[in-house]
Amino acid sequence: METMKIENSQPISLIEWGIAARSFDGRSESGDQYLVESFTNGVLTVVVDGLGHGPSAATAGKTAVSAIQGHVREPVDLLLRRCHESLRRTRGVVMSLASFDAHRETVTWLGVGNVKGLLLFAPGKTDRPRERLLLRGGVVGYQLPTLRPSTLPIKRGDLLIFATDGLRSAFTDGVVFDEPAQQMADRILVEYRRGTDDAMVLIARYVGPDDTGM
């Protein structure tokens, strides 16, 4: 079955990124939604999973993304609270966010629910090969846990992956570090999709500011 093709039309100078997704049945709207948006010295990446699947899940996912657009420079916990307030009349979502800061060379991330987050450090640059996002239980729009964002140092070449529960947890075995981000996203979706829910994977490789700065 073919994957859902998503065009990465927005140039983002701090990251090389790719996104791949497929709805539950390959035809209806997907509850899995995303946002990649730059701001001065930074980029925000978000993956949202509307509860269930189909049009109601898609409405919840799109509502969450709309609540964030235009506010991407805000701290990730405030962005998540924005979503929470906007989603009270929907079935709710689970979601994970990561905000890259090129000035401090950090990424700050936060997750509620089960959108998995993985940060892979470029080979040879650290003794820690990877960090996993600590996910907190709850549903955005219904019940929020205590929000405690975590900030990690990053360097050029480090790789962030967000994946919804439509992918098997073993998707981490499919990472090929030097593979182009879009190619990796497409391949992981095909190889690790469960087929029982909407599925989405977002890959973001930190490349840092260009020579002219931001």
C-alpha positions, 0 to 999 in steps of 0.5 A: 500500500502506498504511503501518504505523500507530504510535501515539505514546501517550507524551507527550514535552515536549521534542520533537514527534515522529513515527514511520512504519514498514512491514515488508518485505512489509506483513504480517510483523514488522519488524526496524526498531524504535524507542524514544523515552523521556524522563528528567529534562531530556532525551529519548532517541531510538533507531532499530534495524534488525535484520539482514535481515527477518522474525521473527528480525530483529524479535527482534534489534530488540526485544532491543536496545530492551529492553536500553536501556529503564530506562537512557535517562539513560546516555551513548549509548556505554554504551547501545550497549554494553548492546545489544551484550552483549544481542544476542550470541545474535541475528543483530545490529542496526545502530542510531543513538541521539540524546540531547537535553539541555535543560539544556545545549541539546545533542544527543549522537548515535552510530550503528553501521551504516547507520541514517542520522541528519540534524540540520537547524537551524531556518532563520535560526538558524545558518550551518550548515543541517544536520549528518549523523551519522557512521556507523561500520561494524560490527554491534551484537551481533557486532563494535563499532567504536571508539565516539565520540559527537558532541555538537552545540548545538541550539535550539528548532525544530531537527529530527532525522531517523533513517531505516533503509536501507529508505528511499532516501537522497533522503528528505532532499529530502522535508523540509518544515521546518514540517510536523508531525512525524507528518505528515512521517514518514508522507509521507516513508515513502510517498514514499521507501520502497524496497520491498525491506526493512523501512523506518522514519523517526523525526522529532523536532523540539526544542521545549525545556522547557515554561514550568513546566520539567522 
